[in-house]
Amino acid sequence: MNSKTPQGNFVGLLPLLFFLILYISSGILTGSFDNLPLLVAMVMASVVAFCLKGDNRDDKFNDKLTVFFKGAGQDTMMLMIVIFMLAGAFYYVTKAMHAVETITNIGLTYLPHSFLVPGVFILGCILSFAMGTSMGTVAALMPIAASIAQIAHINMALMAGVVVSGAMFGDDLSLISGSAIVSAKTQGVTIFAKFKTNLIMVIPAVAITIALLMMAPVGQAHLGDLGAIHWLKILPYLVVIGLSFLNLNVLLVLLLGIVSAVVIGMGYGEFDFIGAMDAAHKGMLAMADISLISIVVGGLAALMTHMGGIQWLLDKITKHARGTRGGKFAIAFLILLLDVITTNNTVSIMIAGPIARDLSETYGISRSYTASILDVFSCVGQGLIPYGGQLLMAGAIAQISAAAIVPYSWYCIVLGIVSVIFLLTRYSPKHDLLEQF
């Protein structure tokens, strides 16, 4: 296999372009983005990648297979799949022991009717900030949001978008989020320095989103049909939230949440041990599709990188940066495109981080601001791509198309607009000497 560092080749981006054209045109021609399965589209794009030659002209078919399998089996991808499986198990077990209905009843009983939708968003923000992971937030909150949507006659795609929005809030801002930590480390600043700069950009977006959600249509909920509230059944969610504040690994948090749900469900006689294991098994199987999609996407992204597509993209973006404003937009555009390709905001930041730091030094951009740009725009992209893990999981739980959620990911859209306005201004904190580790 050719081990030379890729010099950059547009051919390496053709599989992505093929996928986007295939997926979008199919949705337009058939009137629904559900008709072409994402997994099939991704496999077809991978076939295209195997047929093309970029910077890997000397590679044989087996060499490309090796690259693909390494990308598909990378640590972050396997971690994501395990999260998918545990999230599915948590959802099905809590559903079987009626914890979802209990939380739903509490929300419908005590929240003002007009505040149901923004209430779910705020809960998502709190949960994701505590957990530091958008995937864990979607897994814990989406079942509750879906139940509220059904009872209160709220658009399911809207409610899924609200959950994804709240999840991406913490993915961007949390002090324990992987993407936040990586963005700060690549720029040589403390996570708290990045947090302070980031917060100024986030607050207006949150306020605007809550105002918009207050106007979302909510139907008449049949409160008389709600069952008795069994407060002990909300314990699995409290376990997830409480342990998240202790900065435990998300896998351990979800596992302990499942265990608590099994114990409480058995105590209430909702199921026996075998029934609980059956529910957990069904939950894991329900996530098989999005797990396979993630595996193929990881392999495809590795192939495109190996073919020089990513390097070509980096060269073109950085080549045309002019001045401080141009440098900021170059960083934002770079991280957005990388997230579209890799569907992993943390991996995208790892790739873009060193280049972004060079741009910040060249154009006099504060390193804390550069870290914020990386994290903000990677999370904006992650909350809007229909083949990303967050939307796939939300769609799977809500039983709707991930593409249908995109127009309702309001916070991500608003955050993108607000952040672009910040890029256009001269705002750039000048305290880098105080930000260093």
Secondary structure as the mmCIF struct_conf table of DSSP 4:
data_model
#
loop_
_struct_conf.conf_type_id
_struct_conf.id
_struct_conf.beg_label_comp_id
_struct_conf.beg_label_asym_id
_struct_conf.beg_label_seq_id
_struct_conf.end_label_comp_id
_struct_conf.end_label_asym_id
_struct_conf.end_label_seq_id
BEND BEND1 LYS A 4 LYS A 4
HELX_LH_PP_P HELX_LH_PP_P1 THR A 5 PRO A 6
HELX_RH_3T_P HELX_RH_3T_P1 PHE A 10 LEU A 13
HELX_RH_AL_P HELX_RH_AL_P1 LEU A 14 THR A 30
BEND BEND2 GLY A 31 GLY A 31
TURN_TY1_P TURN_TY1_P1 PHE A 33 ASP A 34
BEND BEND3 ASN A 35 LEU A 36
HELX_RH_AL_P HELX_RH_AL_P2 LEU A 38 CYS A 51
BEND BEND4 GLY A 54 ASP A 55
TURN_TY1_P TURN_TY1_P2 ARG A 57 ASP A 58
HELX_RH_AL_P HELX_RH_AL_P3 PHE A 61 ALA A 72
TURN_TY1_P TURN_TY1_P3 GLY A 73 GLY A 73
HELX_RH_AL_P HELX_RH_AL_P4 ASP A 75 ALA A 96
TURN_TY1_P TURN_TY1_P4 MET A 97 HIS A 98
HELX_RH_AL_P HELX_RH_AL_P5 ALA A 99 TYR A 110
BEND BEND5 LEU A 111 LEU A 111
HELX_RH_3T_P HELX_RH_3T_P2 HIS A 113 PHE A 115
HELX_RH_AL_P HELX_RH_AL_P6 LEU A 116 MET A 131
HELX_RH_AL_P HELX_RH_AL_P7 SER A 134 ALA A 152
TURN_TY1_P TURN_TY1_P5 HIS A 153 HIS A 153
HELX_RH_AL_P HELX_RH_AL_P8 MET A 156 LEU A 173
TURN_TY1_P TURN_TY1_P6 LEU A 175 ILE A 176
HELX_RH_AL_P HELX_RH_AL_P9 GLY A 178 GLN A 187
TURN_TY1_P TURN_TY1_P7 GLY A 188 GLY A 188
HELX_RH_AL_P HELX_RH_AL_P10 ILE A 191 MET A 214
TURN_TY1_P TURN_TY1_P8 MET A 215 MET A 215
BEND BEND6 ALA A 216 ALA A 216
HELX_RH_3T_P HELX_RH_3T_P3 LEU A 223 ASP A 225
HELX_RH_3T_P HELX_RH_3T_P4 TRP A 231 ILE A 234
HELX_RH_AL_P HELX_RH_AL_P11 LEU A 235 PHE A 245
TURN_TY1_P TURN_TY1_P9 LEU A 246 ASN A 247
HELX_RH_AL_P HELX_RH_AL_P12 VAL A 250 GLY A 267
TURN_TY1_P TURN_TY1_P10 TYR A 268 GLY A 269
BEND BEND7 GLU A 270 GLU A 270
HELX_RH_AL_P HELX_RH_AL_P13 PHE A 273 ALA A 286
TURN_TY1_P TURN_TY1_P11 MET A 287 MET A 287
HELX_RH_AL_P HELX_RH_AL_P14 ALA A 288 HIS A 306
TURN_TY1_P TURN_TY1_P12 MET A 307 GLY A 308
HELX_RH_AL_P HELX_RH_AL_P15 GLY A 309 LYS A 319
TURN_TY1_P TURN_TY1_P13 HIS A 320 HIS A 320
HELX_RH_AL_P HELX_RH_AL_P16 GLY A 323 THR A 342
BEND BEND8 THR A 343 THR A 343
HELX_RH_AL_P HELX_RH_AL_P17 ASN A 345 TYR A 363
TURN_TY1_P TURN_TY1_P14 GLY A 364 GLY A 364
HELX_RH_AL_P HELX_RH_AL_P18 ARG A 367 GLN A 382
TURN_TY1_P TURN_TY1_P15 GLY A 383 LEU A 384
TURN_TY1_P TURN_TY1_P16 PRO A 386 TYR A 387
BEND BEND9 GLY A 388 GLY A 388
HELX_RH_AL_P HELX_RH_AL_P19 GLY A 389 ALA A 398
TURN_TY1_P TURN_TY1_P17 GLN A 399 GLN A 399
BEND BEND10 ILE A 400 ILE A 400
HELX_RH_AL_P HELX_RH_AL_P20 ALA A 402 ILE A 405
HELX_RH_3T_P HELX_RH_3T_P5 VAL A 406 TYR A 408
HELX_RH_AL_P HELX_RH_AL_P21 TRP A 410 LEU A 424
BEND BEND11 THR A 425 THR A 425
HELX_RH_3T_P HELX_RH_3T_P6 ASP A 432 LEU A 434
TURN_TY1_P TURN_TY1_P18 GLU A 435 GLU A 435
#
